[in-house]
Amino acid sequence: MLSVYLPEEIESYRDRMWRREPELLVEDVNAAEQLIEAVGFCSVLTDSRRPGPSLFIAVCGRRDAHMPRNVQKDPESRLAWMLKDEVMRRGKVYYAKLAGGRSTFVARRLIPYFHTLWGVPSRKEVTVLSPEARAILKVLRKEWEMGTRDLHRASHIAERARFLRAMDELQRSFKIIPGEVVYHPSFTYIWTLPESRFHEELTTVCSREASLREVARAFLAGAGMTVRGELARVSGLSAPDAGLGNWALVDEEFAVRMQPGVYRLKGFSRLGTAAYSAE
């Protein structure tokens, strides 16, 4: 199995940017939104076994945060979950299951770029979206917001598994978002259309090249250095697209290419090629 080693200067930089320090840990919704704004996009409940910034790791305030098996009894997991609900409810940042099926927060400034890369234009819905996804979208566009159970019933999709796959498909395509969560009398998300909150961002036109560059910029600005395959794993981009994004940063002298697949912020000085893979 490959392990990646980074210079301590980079790890310390990530500690500050990703709030992996006790003095910077996230304890309330304002701090959570500040984290998302600083890093551009981050996962919600991933731990140190996956690369990239995470709300859960920031709540823990340490590098080696691990999600326990019994999350209901763990105070850090509960707080991260509660903050996720509150950030989603406030609607200042984008929240949905995006590429790779991971729950992700995206800062407003990056929504146009993510939408360009993963969104499905209305004119392509018939050919790109599954029949189940189109059935759900038709109902939600009429009702504007609905709970999961009501949406399942109204869309007339018999199999729950097919319905859930279609819901994930619509989230990845920037067609629906959860806008509220209700726990009583039973747990459910209230779904809505993303244009209800992010109309300006979703109607902003960006080129694919600019979008790849800006997603890569956001990650590198928060990470300090990116190693082979890291941007692709964190963002959901393909490896070739991640490479194009990083090379664009080199072209404009925002980043320096250290070795194949390894890029660092140009602002870092006297850092050698200490990022490498080993058995």
N, C-alpha and C positions, 0 to 999 in steps of 0.2 A: 504494500500500500504506500502511496506517495505522501510524504509529509512536507509541508512548506515552512521554511524558516525565514523570518524577516529580521532586518536590523532592529535593534532595540529602539533606535530613534523613531522608526516607523511604528512600532508597537506602542510607544509612548504617545505618538501623535494620534493614533487611533483611539487610545484610551481617552484622550481629551475630546476628540471629535465625536466618538461613539458613546461617550459618557460611561466608560468602563472603569471609573474611579469612584470611590465612596463619596468624595466631596462633590461629585457632579451627578450622582444618581438621580433618576427621574422619580419624583414622588407625587406629582399632581398633573392635571391635564395641560396646564400652561407649559410646564417643562417638557411634556411629551410633544406638544406642538412645536416647541422651539427646537427639539431634537430633529424632528422631521424636516423642518425648514432648513436647518443647518446641513443635513446630509443629503437632502433632495428626495430620497426614497429609502425606505427601510422595511424589513420584515416585522411581523408583529410578535410571534411567539417562538421564533427559532432561538437556539442556544449556541454555545461556543463550538458545537460540532459542525455548524454550517458557517460559511464565510459571510461577511457583511454586517452592517449595523442592524440592531434589533431592539424593539421596545422592551422585550423581556430582559435582555442583557443590560440595558440602561437602567431598568428598575432595580436589578441586582447590584449594579455598580462595580462589576469585576469582570476580568477577562474570562475566567473559567466557569461562568454560569452554566449550569446544566438543569434542564427541565426535569423535575422529579416525576416519578410514575404517578403518584397520587397528587394531582395538581389542585384538587379541591381543598386539601388540607395545608397547602403550601402558601404562606402569606405573600411571597413575591409573585407567584403565578396568579394568585387571585387579584393582586393589585394591577398587574399587567393586563389581565382580562378586563377589569373594571375600567382602566384608562382607555383601552381599545374601544369599549362601548361609548365612553364619553367623547372621545375624539371623533368617532364616527357620527355621533349624535349632533355635535356642534357643526360639522360640515365645513370646517376651514381647510381641510386637506382631503385628498381623494383616498377612499378606502374600498378595496374589493379584492377578490381572488384574481390575480392577474397571471401572467405567464408562469408556467410551471405549477399552477394551482395553489400558489402560496398567498396567504393573506398579506397584502402590502399596502403601506401608506405612501402616497406621492404628494409632494409639495405642489402648490398651485402653479408655480413657475415652470414645472416640468410636465404638467398634464398635456399641453399641446404636443410635446415630443413623444410621450408614451402613446398618446392617441394616434399619432401618425404611424407609429411602428406596429401597433397591435389593434387599433380600432378598425371596424368594418364600415365603410361608407354605406349610406342608405341604398344607393343604387346597386350595391353588390349583395345585399342581404338575401335575396332570393337564391342566389347561386352559392353563397358561402355558408350561410347559417343552416343548421339542420331544421327539418320540419317542426320538431318539438320546440326549438328555440324561437322560431318564428311564431308559433302558436302562443307561447308565453308573452312574447314581446307585443303581439297584437292586443292581448288582454290588458297588459300594463299600460300601453299607450292610451287605452280607453279609460281606465280607472285611475291612472296616475300613480297610485300607491296601493299595495295590498300585502297582507301577511302571507307567509309561505304556504300554509294550508289552503287558504282561499285561492291563491294563485294556482296551486296544483289542481284544485277542483275545477276552476274556471277554464283552465287550458285544456281540459279533457285528455290528459296524458295518463293512461292507466297505470303504467309501471312507475313506481317511485324512483327507481334507479335511473330510468330514462329522463325523468323530470329533473333530477339532481344534476345529471350530466349536462342537460340543456341550460340549467341555471349557471353552472360553472362556465359553460361556453359563452353565455351572454355577458358574464362579468369580464372574462378575458377580452371580449370584443368591445368593451366600453359601452355596453348597451343598457345595463342595469347596475344599480348599487344598493346595498343595504343602507337605509337612512335612519333606522331606529331599531331597537331591540326591546322586546317585551318578555318578562319572565313569569308574569302571573296573568291569568290562571295557568298558562303553560308557556314554555319558551318558544318564541318565534321572532324572526326578523321581519321588519316591514320594508318592502322593496319599493324602489322608486326609479325614475329615469335620471341619469347623471346630469342631463341638461337643466334640470330643475335647480341645481346648485352651481354648475360649472359651465354655463352656456358660453360665456366669452372664451374660456380656455378650449372648449371642444370645437369652436368654430374658427379658431386661429389656424391659418394655413402654414405648415412648415414642410420643408423638403425632407426626404428620408436621410440625406447626408447630414443635414444640420441636426436632425433628431438623434442619429447615432452619436454624433460628436457631443451633444449636450448631455445625453445619458452617461457617456463615458466621462465627461468632465465632472459631473456631479459625483460619481463614484470616486474618481481619483482625488478630487478636492477633499473628500472626507477620509480617504484611505491613505493618502500620501504616496503609496506605491501599490501597483496591482501586478500580480504574478500570473503565469500562464493559466488560462481558464477561469480566473477568478471573476472577472467582470461578467462573463457569460453565465456563470452559476448564480451570481447574485441578482442580475437583472432579468434573466430569461432570454437574452439575446443568443443567437447562434454564435459559434466561435468565429466564423468569418466576419459577421457583422460587428462583433466586439472588437476584432482587430481593426476594422475600418474606422470605428469610433476612436480607438486609441491612436491610430496613425494620424488622424485629423488633428488631434491635440499636439502631436509632434510637429506637424506641418506649421501650426501657428505658434510653436515654441511655448506652449503651456506645459508640455511634458517632454521628458527625455527617455529615449529607448535605451535601456541598459543592456539587454540581451533579448533573444527571441521570446516574445510573450511577456516581457517584464518592462514596465514603464513606471516612472516616478515623476512627481511634481518637479518642475524645473527649479522651484524655490529651494528645494533641499540641496545643501552643499556638502561635499566631502562624504557622500554616502557611496560606498562601493557596491558591487554586484553581490551583496550578501544574501539576496533572496534566491533560494535554489531548492531543488527537490532531491530527496534522498530516500532510500528504502528504510 
